């Protein structure tokens, strides 16, 4: 008779530990690689505007660039449904591998894209197509990586899931460093002629690393032992509509604040009339802070309670946004930018540290990735994708450089409301 030990599928302790480290690396590095290309596009917005969306009015050119950035987010709900359902049927590992493959294709399109001067109207159309593909690919990343991290952890869900935000900060750091390097190393004519392609080619060259790591990891035990829905998207819409709405509301202030940091180099140069390198330098420093503090915030959220940590942070963001903008616009410079934005980064970190764990708790394992992907991408599309264009429009319309604060304050109110509703549903959240 075969002994029970011989049938035991549990991995021995030592390999399990090594596998856990590899799983964290897979979600973190892959997430960083996928977000890197999106952030590079935002940081190089003024350069790309002249290359692909030339116009006699620089504000119109910039609006077209950020409009293309925002319109690409229309593909995200579709990607959330398709890739989320794929992850709930085929597994988290399969979805993570597919999403990074699609992102590499989109990055290659940007790296070798001819300019408007070379092929005319086909250039901005091709840029838009690349952005759509990348938006589709990234749509499944948050849900898959969040479920992947949480389902590999029994007790420290916020800590493990927070590592993906460290990956995003790593992407911000790389993109900001490229922005500083390009602006300082190349004159404008070389930057617009060919040097802008360097960061996209870099992203394309390191894409295979993320593919290799993700193919080495194991599927999550919770997925392997749960029942699987044949139509997860239909099931989520039928039974979890309120969870989707609450999840999107939770994302609103976090994503709007993140995309303001993406907009910061453009804001610093076009509105505060500071050298472009200033915005990139500040963004790079803040990225390092985020890389270090996100896991710390996740660990703290596991100890004191996820929503108990998020709610005060959201309220403080609501109260802080306008004073931050007033300081930045009244006294533009590195000291004021660093002071105000460091405070904002600390509040974002405290809020976002427990965010993935709270959102994951809204959905059962059988439809978790679909629910996470839909709620996250709806929130990011509505409140984040068009945020840079909204910031540009608000400042141009009101002639008030502090006006983006009004939009950020509105998203704070929505997130606070969503948090209170979730706590009523689940006081232990």
C-alpha positions in Angstrom: 0.0 0.0 0.0 1.3 3.4 -0.9 2.1 5.6 2.1 0.3 9.0 2.4 3.7 10.7 2.3 4.3 9.3 -1.1 1.1 10.9 -2.3 1.7 14.2 -0.6 2.0 17.0 -3.2 3.4 19.6 -0.8 6.8 20.9 -1.9 9.6 20.5 0.6 10.4 23.5 2.7 13.7 24.5 1.1 12.5 24.6 -2.5 9.3 26.3 -1.5 11.3 29.2 0.0 13.4 29.5 -3.1 10.2 29.4 -5.3 8.6 32.1 -3.2 11.5 34.4 -3.8 11.3 33.7 -7.5 7.5 34.3 -7.5 8.1 37.8 -5.9 10.7 38.5 -8.5 8.4 37.4 -11.3 5.6 39.7 -10.3 7.8 42.6 -9.4 10.3 42.5 -12.4 7.6 41.7 -14.9 5.4 44.5 -13.6 8.3 46.9 -13.8 9.1 46.0 -17.4 5.5 46.4 -18.5 5.0 49.7 -16.8 8.3 51.1 -17.9 7.2 51.7 -21.5 4.0 53.4 -20.5 5.9 55.7 -18.2 8.6 56.5 -20.8 5.8 57.7 -23.1 4.5 60.0 -20.5 7.9 61.4 -19.5 8.9 62.1 -23.1 5.5 63.6 -23.9 6.9 67.0 -25.0 9.4 65.4 -27.4 6.9 62.8 -28.8 4.4 65.6 -29.3 6.8 67.4 -31.7 7.7 64.1 -33.5 4.3 62.5 -33.9 1.7 65.2 -33.3 3.2 68.5 -34.7 1.0 71.6 -34.4 1.6 75.3 -34.4 0.1 75.5 -31.0 2.3 73.6 -28.5 -0.6 73.2 -26.1 -2.7 71.5 -28.8 0.3 69.3 -29.7 0.7 68.3 -26.1 -3.1 67.7 -25.7 -3.0 65.4 -28.7 -0.1 63.4 -27.2 -1.7 63.0 -23.9 -5.1 62.4 -25.6 -3.5 59.4 -27.4 -2.1 58.3 -24.0 -5.6 58.5 -22.6 -7.5 57.0 -25.5 -5.2 53.9 -25.2 -6.9 53.3 -21.9 -10.1 52.5 -23.7 -8.6 49.1 -24.5 -8.0 48.4 -20.8 -11.6 47.3 -19.9 -11.5 44.9 -22.9 -8.1 43.6 -21.9 -9.3 43.2 -18.3 -12.2 41.0 -19.5 -10.2 38.9 -21.9 -7.0 38.5 -19.9 -8.8 38.3 -16.6 -11.0 35.6 -17.8 -8.0 33.8 -19.3 -6.2 34.0 -15.9 -9.3 32.6 -14.1 -9.5 29.7 -16.6 -5.9 28.9 -17.5 -4.1 30.2 -14.5 -2.3 33.3 -13.2 1.1 32.2 -14.6 -0.3 31.8 -18.1 -1.9 35.2 -18.1 1.2 36.9 -16.7 3.3 35.4 -19.5 0.8 36.4 -22.2 0.6 40.0 -21.0 4.3 40.6 -21.1 4.6 39.0 -24.6 2.0 41.5 -25.9 3.8 44.4 -24.2 7.0 43.5 -25.9 5.3 43.7 -29.3 3.9 47.1 -28.4 7.3 48.3 -27.3 8.9 47.1 -30.5 6.3 49.2 -32.5 7.2 52.3 -30.5 11.0 51.7 -30.7 11.0 51.5 -34.5 8.1 53.9 -35.3 8.7 56.4 -38.2 8.0 60.0 -37.5 5.2 62.2 -38.8 7.8 63.9 -41.1 8.6 60.5 -42.6 5.2 58.9 -43.2 2.7 61.6 -42.4 -0.7 60.8 -40.8 0.2 57.1 -40.6 2.7 57.9 -37.8 0.2 59.1 -35.1 -2.2 56.3 -36.2 0.5 53.7 -35.6 1.4 55.3 -32.2 -2.3 55.0 -31.3 -2.3 51.3 -32.3 0.8 50.6 -30.2 -0.8 52.3 -27.2 -4.0 50.3 -27.6 -2.0 47.0 -27.6 0.0 48.1 -24.6 -3.2 49.2 -22.8 -4.7 45.8 -23.6 -1.6 43.9 -22.3 -1.3 45.9 -19.0 -5.0 45.5 -18.3 -4.5 42.0 -17.0 -1.3 42.7 -15.2 -2.6 44.1 -11.9 -5.3 41.4 -11.4 -3.0 38.5 -12.3 0.0 39.7 -10.3 -2.1 40.7 -7.3 -3.9 37.3 -7.3 -0.5 35.6 -7.9 1.1 37.3 -4.9 -1.9 37.0 -2.5 -2.6 33.3 -3.3 1.0 32.4 -2.5 0.6 34.0 1.0 -1.6 33.0 3.8 -0.9 35.8 6.4 1.0 38.6 4.8 -1.2 39.5 1.8 -0.7 43.2 1.8 3.1 42.8 2.2 3.5 40.4 -0.7 1.0 42.2 -3.0 2.7 45.6 -2.3 5.9 44.4 -4.1 4.2 44.9 -7.4 4.1 48.7 -6.6 7.8 48.6 -5.9 8.1 47.2 -9.4 6.1 50.1 -10.7 8.4 52.5 -8.8 11.4 50.7 -10.3 9.9 51.4 -13.8 9.4 55.1 -12.8 13.0 55.3 -11.7 14.3 53.8 -15.0 12.1 56.0 -17.1 13.0 59.1 -15.1 16.7 58.3 -15.3 16.4 58.0 -19.1 14.6 61.3 -19.2 17.3 63.1 -17.3 20.0 61.3 -19.3 18.5 62.1 -22.7 17.8 65.8 -21.8 21.3 66.4 -20.6 23.3 64.3 -23.1 21.6 65.2 -26.3 20.7 68.6 -27.9 17.0 69.0 -28.9 17.6 68.2 -32.6 19.3 64.9 -31.8 16.7 64.0 -29.2 13.9 64.5 -31.7 15.9 62.8 -34.6 16.9 59.5 -33.0 17.8 59.6 -29.3 14.2 59.3 -28.1 14.2 55.7 -29.3 16.9 54.7 -26.8 14.6 54.0 -23.8 12.1 52.1 -25.9 14.9 49.9 -27.4 16.2 49.3 -23.8 12.7 48.2 -22.7 12.5 45.9 -25.7 15.9 44.3 -25.0 15.1 43.5 -21.3 11.6 42.1 -22.1 12.9 38.5 -22.5 14.2 38.6 -18.9 10.6 39.0 -17.6 9.4 36.3 -19.9 12.1 33.9 -18.7 11.4 34.5 -15.0 7.7 34.2 -15.4 8.0 30.8 -17.2 10.0 29.5 -14.2 7.5 30.2 -11.5 4.8 27.8 -10.2 1.0 28.3 -10.4 -0.7 29.4 -7.2 -2.0 26.6 -4.9 -5.3 28.4 -4.4 -6.0 28.5 -8.1 -5.1 24.8 -8.4 -7.4 23.8 -5.6 -10.4 26.1 -6.5 -13.3 25.6 -8.8 -13.0 27.4 -12.1 -15.7 29.3 -13.9 -16.2 28.7 -17.6 -17.5 32.3 -18.0 -15.8 34.3 -15.3 -16.7 37.7 -16.8 -20.4 36.9 -17.0 -20.3 35.6 -13.4 -18.6 38.7 -12.1 -21.1 41.0 -13.8 -24.0 38.9 -12.5 -22.9 38.6 -8.9 -20.2 41.2 -8.1 -21.3 44.5 -9.7 -21.1 46.4 -6.4 -17.6 45.0 -5.8 -16.4 46.3 -9.2 -17.8 49.8 -8.4 -16.2 49.8 -5.0 -12.9 48.6 -6.3 -12.8 51.3 -9.0 -13.6 53.9 -6.4 -10.7 52.7 -4.2 -8.3 53.0 -7.2 -9.4 56.6 -8.0 -7.2 58.7 -5.7 -4.2 56.4 -6.0 -4.2 56.3 -9.7 -4.9 60.1 -10.2 -2.0 60.9 -7.8 0.3 58.4 -9.6 -0.5 59.9 -13.0 0.2 63.4 -11.6 3.7 62.3 -10.7 3.9 61.0 -14.3 2.8 64.5 -15.5 5.2 66.2 -13.2 8.2 66.6 -15.7 5.8 68.2 -18.2 4.2 70.4 -15.5 7.6 71.5 -14.2 8.8 72.6 -17.6 5.7 74.0 -19.2 4.0 75.6 -16.2 6.7 76.3 -13.7 9.3 77.1 -16.4 11.9 75.0 -14.7 14.6 73.0 -16.7 13.2 69.6 -17.8 15.8 67.8 -15.8 14.3 69.2 -12.6 11.0 67.3 -13.0 12.9 64.1 -13.9 15.3 64.4 -11.0 12.4 64.8 -8.5 10.6 61.9 -10.1 13.7 59.7 -9.8 14.2 60.5 -6.1 10.5 59.9 -5.3 10.7 56.5 -7.1 13.5 55.4 -4.9 11.4 56.4 -1.8 8.5 54.4 -3.2 10.6 51.3 -4.0 11.8 51.1 -0.4 8.6 52.1 1.4 5.8 50.2 -0.4 6.7 46.8 1.2 7.1 48.6 4.5 3.6 50.0 4.1 2.2 46.6 3.1 3.8 45.0 6.2 2.3 47.7 8.4 -1.1 47.3 6.8 -1.1 43.6 7.6 -0.4 44.4 11.3 -2.9 47.2 11.9 -5.6 46.5 9.4 -5.8 47.4 5.7 -8.6 49.9 5.6 -7.6 51.3 9.0 -4.4 52.4 7.4 -5.9 53.5 4.1 -8.7 55.7 5.4 -6.5 58.3 7.3 -4.1 58.4 4.3 -7.0 59.2 1.9 -8.4 61.9 4.2 -4.9 63.5 4.5 -4.5 63.4 0.8 -7.8 65.3 0.4 -6.6 68.0 2.8 -3.1 68.2 1.4 -3.5 68.4 -2.4 -4.3 72.1 -2.7 -1.6 73.3 -0.1 1.0 71.2 -2.0 0.1 72.8 -5.3 0.1 76.3 -3.8 3.6 75.8 -2.4 4.9 74.3 -5.7 3.5 77.1 -7.9 4.2 80.0 -5.5 7.8 79.0 -5.0 8.9 76.8 -7.9 12.2 74.9 -7.4 13.7 71.6 -6.4 13.3 72.3 -2.6 9.6 73.0 -2.7 8.9 70.3 -5.3 10.8 67.7 -3.2 9.1 68.8 0.1 5.5 68.8 -1.2 5.9 65.7 -3.4 7.7 63.7 -0.7 4.8 64.3 1.6 2.4 63.3 -1.1 4.5 60.2 -1.8 4.3 59.1 1.8 0.5 59.4 1.9 0.3 57.5 -1.4 2.4 54.8 0.0 0.3 54.5 3.1 -2.8 54.3 1.0 -1.7 52.0 -1.7 0.2 49.5 0.7 -3.1 47.8 1.6 -5.0 48.5 -1.6 -4.4 45.2 -3.5 -5.3 43.1 -0.5 -8.5 45.0 0.1 -9.5 44.7 -3.6 -8.7 41.0 -3.7 -10.9 40.4 -0.7 -13.9 41.7 -2.7 -13.9 38.7 -5.1 -13.8 34.9 -4.7 -10.9 32.9 -6.0 -12.8 31.5 -9.0 -13.3 34.9 -10.5 -10.7 37.0 -8.6 -8.5 38.0 -11.5 -11.5 39.1 -13.7 -13.0 41.1 -10.8 -9.6 42.7 -9.9 -8.8 43.5 -13.5 -12.2 45.0 -14.3 -12.4 47.2 -11.2 -8.8 48.3 -11.3 -8.8 49.1 -15.1 -12.1 50.9 -14.9 -10.7 53.0 -12.1 -7.4 53.6 -14.0 -9.2 54.4 -17.3 -11.7 56.8 -15.8 -9.5 58.6 -13.2 -6.0 58.0 -14.4 -5.7 57.5 -18.2 -7.0 61.0 -19.1 -5.6 62.7 -16.0 -2.5 64.3 -17.7 -4.8 65.7 -20.4 -7.2 67.0 -17.7 -4.3 68.6 -15.8 -3.1 70.2 -19.1 -6.7 71.4 -19.9 -7.4 72.7 -16.4 -4.2 74.8 -16.2 -4.7 76.2 -19.7 -8.4 77.0 -19.1 -8.2 78.5 -15.6 -4.7 80.0 -15.9 -4.2 78.7 -12.4 -1.2 76.3 -12.1 -2.7 74.9 -8.9 -6.0 73.8 -10.6 -5.0 70.1 -11.0 -5.5 69.9 -7.2 -9.3 70.2 -7.7 -9.3 67.0 -9.7 -7.2 65.2 -7.2 -9.4 66.3 -4.3 -12.5 65.0 -6.1 -10.9 61.6 -6.5 -10.0 61.6 -2.8 -13.6 62.1 -1.8 -14.6 59.1 -4.0 -12.0 56.9 -2.5 -12.9 57.8 1.1 -16.6 57.1 0.3 -15.6 53.7 -1.2 -13.5 52.8 1.9 -16.4 53.6 4.2 -18.7 51.4 2.2 -16.3 48.5 2.2 -15.9 48.8 6.0 -19.7 48.6 6.4 -19.7 45.5 4.3 -16.7 43.9 6.0 -15.7 45.6 9.3 -12.6 43.4 9.5 -11.2 44.5 6.2 
